[in-house]
């Protein structure tokens, strides 16, 4: 997502360029871009000069938007997922549920407070160095 943000205002960026710059496989990137497009965060442009564009300004997109698009609702416990509390007869009195709900709300607040415009400004002075490709990324582990 950050490569598309970084390219904002310069037309579409190709999937090949994103994959090379981030050191991730083309097929894995296709899956990510599909989810981001389905969530309305990016748009695809077909043709020889095609690629991907942001659907909104970087200042209007947050890390929280991307996390929810890729992972679904931010819920630290099964019972906090939308519609799941109805299955638990102790949901209203559960102390653990209350703790996880508060922690989850703070995480969501933090993720929603970081816009891609913030990241762009922080990263402006850095120059691009292609990332070496890793053989595999463990499920659930974020890339640094």
Legacy VTK file of the C-alpha trace (Angstrom):
# vtk DataFile Version 3.0
C-alpha trace
ASCII
DATASET POLYDATA
POINTS 144 float
0.000 0.000 0.000
2.811 2.390 0.854
4.307 2.103 -2.639
0.967 3.149 -4.143
0.773 6.015 -1.651
4.348 7.047 -2.431
3.436 7.130 -6.133
0.329 9.294 -5.488
-0.104 12.053 -8.071
2.241 10.382 -10.588
-0.238 8.035 -12.271
-0.572 4.299 -11.741
2.245 2.130 -10.412
2.652 -1.368 -11.846
2.344 -4.514 -9.789
5.806 -5.506 -11.021
7.345 -2.327 -9.627
5.564 -2.732 -6.287
6.711 -6.366 -6.004
10.314 -5.425 -6.801
10.397 -2.466 -4.428
8.896 -4.459 -1.546
10.605 -7.773 -2.262
7.392 -9.814 -2.268
6.031 -12.309 -4.761
3.788 -11.224 -7.601
1.083 -13.768 -6.706
0.989 -12.765 -3.027
0.821 -9.096 -4.019
-2.105 -9.833 -6.343
-4.060 -11.215 -3.384
-3.314 -8.138 -1.269
-4.199 -5.712 -4.074
-7.456 -7.564 -4.724
-8.527 -7.111 -1.086
-7.492 -3.444 -1.064
-9.446 -2.847 -4.282
-12.507 -4.659 -2.982
-12.410 -2.410 0.096
-12.316 0.672 -2.137
-8.853 1.805 -1.003
-7.198 1.487 -4.419
-8.272 1.455 -8.054
-6.779 -0.494 -10.932
-6.016 0.959 -14.352
-5.802 -1.419 -17.311
-3.522 -1.143 -20.315
0.204 -0.835 -21.079
0.639 2.125 -18.718
-1.761 0.612 -16.178
-1.300 -0.250 -12.568
-2.754 0.860 -9.262
-3.833 4.229 -7.872
-5.145 5.401 -4.521
-8.901 5.761 -4.400
-8.579 8.644 -1.911
-5.979 11.175 -0.816
-3.188 9.868 1.470
-4.502 12.134 4.238
-7.862 10.307 4.067
-6.425 6.790 4.399
-5.214 5.275 7.655
-3.338 2.182 8.716
-6.605 1.073 10.336
-8.336 1.153 6.944
-5.709 -1.186 5.510
-5.682 -3.556 8.492
-9.479 -3.911 8.350
-9.388 -4.414 4.548
-6.778 -7.166 4.803
-7.620 -8.807 8.127
-11.240 -7.931 8.842
-12.557 -6.319 12.027
-10.035 -5.593 14.755
-11.262 -8.012 17.420
-8.882 -9.461 20.000
-11.298 -12.191 21.028
-13.765 -14.321 19.109
-16.651 -12.954 21.174
-15.824 -9.396 20.050
-16.261 -10.140 16.362
-19.442 -8.672 14.843
-22.462 -10.830 15.695
-20.553 -13.242 17.951
-21.577 -11.857 21.364
-25.098 -13.156 20.784
-23.755 -16.729 21.082
-22.403 -16.179 24.584
-24.747 -16.077 27.557
-22.045 -14.402 29.700
-21.115 -11.616 27.258
-22.624 -8.859 29.421
-20.834 -9.976 32.610
-17.542 -11.276 31.209
-14.531 -9.426 32.652
-12.114 -10.809 30.049
-14.392 -9.616 27.243
-14.463 -6.123 28.778
-10.641 -6.049 28.998
-10.150 -7.226 25.398
-12.773 -4.758 24.167
-10.938 -1.841 25.825
-7.537 -2.964 24.547
-8.960 -3.503 21.056
-10.539 -0.047 21.044
-7.180 1.540 21.927
-5.412 -0.434 19.193
-8.053 0.616 16.681
-7.766 4.230 17.826
-3.972 4.117 17.365
-4.205 2.531 13.897
-6.837 5.050 12.814
-4.692 7.947 14.031
-1.873 7.178 11.560
-2.635 8.464 8.080
-0.589 7.629 5.024
0.117 11.348 4.716
1.849 11.090 8.125
3.949 8.185 6.840
4.822 10.032 3.628
6.055 13.061 5.539
8.128 10.862 7.838
9.618 8.946 4.906
10.241 11.887 2.531
13.947 12.214 3.195
14.750 8.535 2.756
15.958 7.207 -0.576
14.691 4.005 -2.146
16.702 0.791 -1.814
15.121 -2.381 -3.240
14.383 -4.893 -0.521
15.937 -8.340 -0.784
13.333 -11.030 -1.385
12.607 -13.344 1.483
11.778 -16.963 0.825
8.671 -17.050 3.011
6.782 -14.850 5.407
5.189 -16.496 8.431
1.427 -16.127 8.588
0.370 -13.406 10.975
3.794 -11.754 11.069
4.041 -8.240 9.659
6.822 -7.154 7.372
9.285 -4.600 8.735
LINES 1 145
144 0 1 2 3 4 5 6 7 8 9 10 11 12 13 14 15 16 17 18 19 20 21 22 23 24 25 26 27 28 29 30 31 32 33 34 35 36 37 38 39 40 41 42 43 44 45 46 47 48 49 50 51 52 53 54 55 56 57 58 59 60 61 62 63 64 65 66 67 68 69 70 71 72 73 74 75 76 77 78 79 80 81 82 83 84 85 86 87 88 89 90 91 92 93 94 95 96 97 98 99 100 101 102 103 104 105 106 107 108 109 110 111 112 113 114 115 116 117 118 119 120 121 122 123 124 125 126 127 128 129 130 131 132 133 134 135 136 137 138 139 140 141 142 143
